[in-house]
Structures are given as structure tokens and as C-alpha cells.
Amino acid sequence: MGHATSGIRNIALVGPAGAGKTSITETLLLQAGATRARGSLARGTTVSDFDPQEKRLQHSLDTAICSFTADGTRINLIDTPGYADFLGKTLSVLEAVEAVAIVVSAVNGVDTLTQRLMDFARERGLCRLIIVNKIDSRDAHCAQVLAQLRESFGGECLPLNLPAGGGDSVVDCFFQPHGRAADFSSVEAAHTQIIDQVVELDEKLMALYLEQGEEISPEQLHDPFEQALREGHLVPVCFASAETGAGVAELLQIIVRLMPNPAEGNPPLFLKGNGADAERVPVAPDAARHVIAHVFKVSIDPYVGKLGVLRVHQGTVRQGSQLFVGDARKPVKVAHLYSLLGKDTSEIQEAGPGDICATPKVDELHLDAVLHDSHDEDQYHLKPVAFPPPMLGVAIEPERRGDEQRLADTLHKLTAEDPCVRIEHHAAVNETVLYGMGEFHLRVLLERMTERYGVHVKTHPPSIPYRETITRPAEGHCRHKKQTGGAGQFGEVFLRIEALGRGAGFEFVDDVVGGAIPGQYIPAVEKGVRQVLTEGALAGFPIQDVRVTVYDGKHHAVDSKEVAFVSAGRKAFLDALQKATPIVLEPIMRLEITAPASAIGDITGDLATKRARISGSDTLPGQRATLRALVPLAEVSEYQSRLKALTGGQGAYTMELSHYDPVPPRRQQELAQAWRPREAQD
């Protein structure tokens, strides 16, 4: 691998499922001579979908890196999954590229996911290219889709080529705009538009072009073209058909001649330090400087083990390099370096700035780790990505007794690979909950546990994390006395309880004077009180927002022991709780929904049946709108499928805990009654 970063292109193909990213990858690989035959999704022979699960579903579930050479240029192409459920994997690999190619179907046009990906790429300062695929389809609407792209993303979306011959080929509007007529618009007009847009950024060129009426060559336009991409002043559009190969040779030329090399893209935002104190640090694509590389993908294969895929941003990583992972004091050794083409690896000796490579069996590697060869770069990290929070949970337990440890190991592997998988253990109800982005995501994760790691699990909907609190102050007392043969147990406790504001938690106050309860026994009283906090008094849920003040008691010089005061504290607190009118609280979620504007009425009507309070709405470009509401978690734990039905799959939502509120009286009775029989069994 040469170290001239000018000879490298890093580009990710993103876009909705079914737009044809994997097929475009196949056709590009064939066009460049990197493969001898075009793989087929139906037969499971594509380079990027090599996982058995992907072959079965005929959809990408993970990102795949395909590195190949075309016209002396090294292209690292990353194929990404198109389902919103796997957005976390897509967003993590965008940290490794200068340019993003958004693939849009000429049949379906722009959808919500296209919009989210365009927004993300713009916010991260990535250069953007739009590929309109499937121009050969009978149902293709190329002219409408181009108009829709310009309406959704602005007039800077301009075609580099246009479909011709009814979509059987494309005609160039940039390099040699003298071909045959396009199916719509005019090649000359498109050429003029794109030149005008680019020369705006270069006064000298503009003068040549306008005053002297000179033809400007693509070479002269190269630098201002890159600047236009960097500034988002231009988002080129090109047309293609992965199926027939129309426009694919032209697409390869666009990648080689017009897409930015690592020195031309916007530099990645590296920070040193954390939080508000973090300051930006310069990282330059210079092969001779200290190494700075970023792990943007981790895959764990039962046979191969852990594979970390990294993008080198500065310096040169060599076989045998000693690198620090993050802030570790001790370095790890890079024994092997691979270049990747789907699942195929080929050994390389070194990787310079801009290169993407992989290294196996380094356990310390994790997603988002920064590798460096000097302590000068300790605390360096990329600006964190705001991943969409996983919303849908399923409670899981192993089918076979004794598989708990294997289950824990497997869950650890799933979270290591995907930033949008979260595991929570809810101690109060003794549940392990696996959270993902949606039903499809969870189904894929559960299948993977079984197929890849051989762990079989039982699942059920997760319990709602209810809480309990009190509504008025009360007093409690307990005298704990036990006589058994010799020494007895004795402890007496008087306490007061009062409600605190929502979200205040728990306070324990020691107000005992004159040694009525000796100081060494106060922690025992608190321990007794805390036992009740976790197990509840009304319906078995943790108690919160309560202050407990111990103000008096009695002890016995011989018989008082810690265990006596634990018991007395516990029973005195239970005694007070009975008189304090306890209630059950439920989590209220802050829900934000983004959907087509036409569906907002239906969504609002549906939320009205779920005890929701609508707190506001905004309109967005592209006929979309957002809606904000407060709604009890118990009403929206299965909201995903509801929203899908109401919006034809075009809606997305995020949800976070806002606060706790009392549950309706009827629900409180049900919860209390369900707990009493359980309590009786204990």
C-alpha cells in the first residue's frame, strides 16, 4: 500500500433497505475487476452479505468493508445495512470515511431514513453523493425523484449524469457533456448548473468563465469541486442500475476522479479530555507522525475470535507495532494486519493515513477505541456520536439451568458489536432485559444468540419499573425483644417519615439525642430501613422520595445487638408506612415522534387513548412533523408496532424517562392485590 493519501478513497454506501446498496457494491467490484462474477442476493453469494443470517434474510444486518483498487486508486467501500434497527452500526462506520453515498431507489424515492442519514452526514461534515439506483425499473420515476431530492435537501443537489435511452444507460453532464440526449432535462443545462455552482467558490475561475467565456476543464475544477463538497455547497447526484450495470462505470469514475481523498475531506473532530473541558486537537494525514487510529467496528466470530477494524488517521501502523488502546498504560502488540474484502482477509505489512485495516485477536480493542503509539495522545477521542437510544426491551432468561454465565458472555459480545444494544438488570424484579432498536433488531439478536453462540433463551415482555412513595407524614415504632436461653436480643426504635419532592430519592436522618440508641447501632437501623426500601410496602416495588428520621429508642447493655436494631428499624419503618397512605408511582416518558405530516392527526388521536399529554409539535422540511408528548410507559411499551401501522413504517420515535406520577386508582388496586398473595407465600 502506497502512503500517498491522494490515492485513497473512503466511501460508505448508506440508504434505506431495498435501495440496492449491496447490489451496487457487487457491480462496482465487478467493474473494477476485484471479483470475477457478480454475486446474487437470492443465491447468497454477495461479498458483503456473508453471514448465514444475512443470506437467509437476503438483507444486510451488518456493515461490510470491501477494499479494492481501480485505476490505481485504492477504494475502501463500506456497505451498510438499510434497516433503521441497525442504524447504530451504520453511524459507527461513518466515522471512518470522508464521503457518504446515499443510495435512493428510483422507484421509492426519499423516505424518513434517507432524511436522517443526510442530516447526520451533514452534521458530521461528511462529503455527500446521491446515487439514484434502479433506473432500469419499469416503475422508475427518475425526474420526480430528482425533483424530490432537491425539494428535501436543497438546490445544491445537482446531477453529474442523467438517464438516457429509457434508463438503459446514462449520459455524462460533467466531464464530457456532449453525448446524446437525456431522458429528461438537458445535458447542457445540467452541465452549466454544476459548473456555475462550483466556480462560485473560486473568484479567478469565475472571472475566466464569465468574462472570457472560456471552457473550463474538469482538472481546473477539481479543487473548487472538493471545496464545494466539503462545505455542502454541492451534493452531486448520479444515476445507475446495479442490475444492468448502467451508470456503474461512470460511478466508479466519479469515485476515483471527484470524491475526496483523506487529505481533502473535512478532518475528523478529535478531542482531548472530557465534557465541557474537551478541546479540539489537530490530526493530520501524515505518515511520519505519531500513530492515531480509531476502531470503528468490532466483530466477534465464534471461530476467528475478535476482529477490530480500524481507520488510520495519522502515522503508520505496521505489523508488530506496539499501540496503546485509549488511556491504557501498557501497549498491545499488533501481530497481524489485514485488508478486507467482505469476509476475505489478506495480510498486509502496514497501513498509512487514510487506510482501513483490521487486526485480529486483540482482546483490549473495543468500539470507538483510539489506538496510538505515544502517551502524548492519551485521552484523545473522536467527538462522540449521538446514537439513537434502544427503545424496545425483552426480558430474557436461559432455557437451561446453569447457562447463566454463557448467557452473560453472549450478551457482552452482542453489546461489543452494536452500540444500539443495551442490557439492563432490574434487581427489583430480578430480570435481565435486552434492549434494541425494534422488533426486527431483537429478533436478529435472539437468533444470533442461538445460531452463533448456541445459547437458547426464554423471553417475555419486561416488567414496568413501578415505584412506591408516601402521601403524608407518619410515625412508626417497634420494640424488638427475643429471649433464647442465655443472651437475648433487644432493640427499640421510634421514627418519623415524610414525603420528599419527586425524584429526590431517599434521606436517612439520625436525630437521636443522649445516646438513647448508641451510635454504633444507627447503621443497623438504617440497614433495616433500606431492606424495606427495596422490597416495598404496598405492591412490592422500591420506595422512593421519602425521608426517614430516627429520633428515639432504647437499648440494653447486654442484649442489644446489631441484628436486633436491623429488625427494629425494619419493622418501625413498615409500621409508619401503613399509616402514611402509600401509593404506587409509574414512569412517565417523554416521547418525541417524527412522522409524515399527514399522519400526525392519527397519531394524536391514538395517543389520546393512552393517557398521553401532548406538549407540542413542529413542522419539518419534506412534509414531515415532530410531535412531543408525555405518556405513561405502561401504555407505550409496545408502541413501535403501533407507530409502524399508523405511518406505513415512515415514523420514528425516541423516548426517555421524564418523571414518576401516581398510577390510576384501579391499577393501584390490581398491583397491590397481585402482590399480597405473593407476600403470603413468602
Number of C-alpha atoms within 10 A of each C-alpha: 12 13 19 16 20 15 19 26 27 26 28 26 26 31 32 25 19 18 23 25 29 29 24 24 23 25 24 23 25 17 18 17 13 16 16 10 14 18 21 16 21 12 10 19 15 20 24 28 29 17 14 13 17 17 19 13 14 17 20 25 24 23 24 24 26 23 22 20 17 17 12 10 18 20 24 25 24 28 28 29 26 27 19 21 19 24 24 23 23 26 21 20 24 24 24 28 25 28 27 25 25 23 29 27 27 26 20 15 22 20 17 19 20 20 18 14 19 23 13 16 21 16 9 17 20 26 29 25 27 24 28 27 29 28 29 23 16 10 11 20 16 24 14 13 19 23 14 15 23 15 13 18 15 14 14 19 23 22 23 26 25 29 27 20 13 15 23 16 22 28 24 23 25 21 13 12 19 13 13 13 17 20 18 12 12 14 25 14 11 20 21 13 17 21 18 14 17 22 22 15 16 14 10 10 18 19 14 14 16 12 9 9 10 12 9 14 11 15 10 11 16 16 17 17 25 21 20 21 27 23 16 17 20 23 24 22 22 26 31 30 27 21 18 15 20 23 26 26 15 20 20 20 14 17 20 21 16 19 27 29 25 26 18 17 22 18 17 21 17 18 20 17 13 12 8 6 9 15 14 15 15 10 18 17 23 19 20 12 14 20 26 27 30 25 25 23 30 23 21 17 12 9 7 10 13 22 20 25 28 26 26 26 26 22 24 24 27 16 17 14 18 18 22 25 22 22 16 14 10 10 18 19 13 18 14 18 22 21 24 20 21 19 13 12 14 11 14 15 13 20 25 26 27 31 31 29 26 24 20 20 15 16 11 14 25 22 20 22 22 28 29 27 22 14 14 9 19 19 15 23 24 17 16 12 15 9 13 17 18 21 20 23 25 19 21 19 17 17 13 11 7 9 14 14 10 14 20 13 11 19 17 14 18 19 15 19 21 21 23 22 25 20 19 12 12 14 9 16 15 10 16 19 22 23 21 25 22 20 16 14 20 19 12 14 17 19 16 17 19 13 13 16 16 13 19 18 17 12 16 11 13 19 17 13 15 22 26 25 28 24 15 14 17 20 20 21 22 22 20 20 15 13 10 7 6 6 11 15 19 24 27 24 28 21 24 20 23 20 20 18 9 13 11 12 13 15 14 15 14 16 10 19 12 7 11 15 23 15 12 10 19 18 15 21 28 21 19 21 22 19 16 20 23 17 16 21 23 25 24 24 24 22 25 23 18 24 18 22 20 26 16 19 21 16 21 15 7 10 17 22 18 19 18 25 31 24 24 27 34 24 21 25 32 21 18 23 26 15 16 20 14 19 22 28 22 20 21 23 22 21 22 18 18 23 26 20 18 12 18 21 10 13 18 16 11 15 18 13 9 14 13 21 15 16 12 10 15 11 14 13 11 17 11 18 19 19 20 20 19 21 23 24 22 19 15 17 15 16 16 18 11 13 21 14 11 17 19 11 15 17 24 18 18 15 21 15 14 14 15 18 16 17 20 12 11 8 12 18 16 11 18 17 14 13 16 14 10 11 11 7 6 6
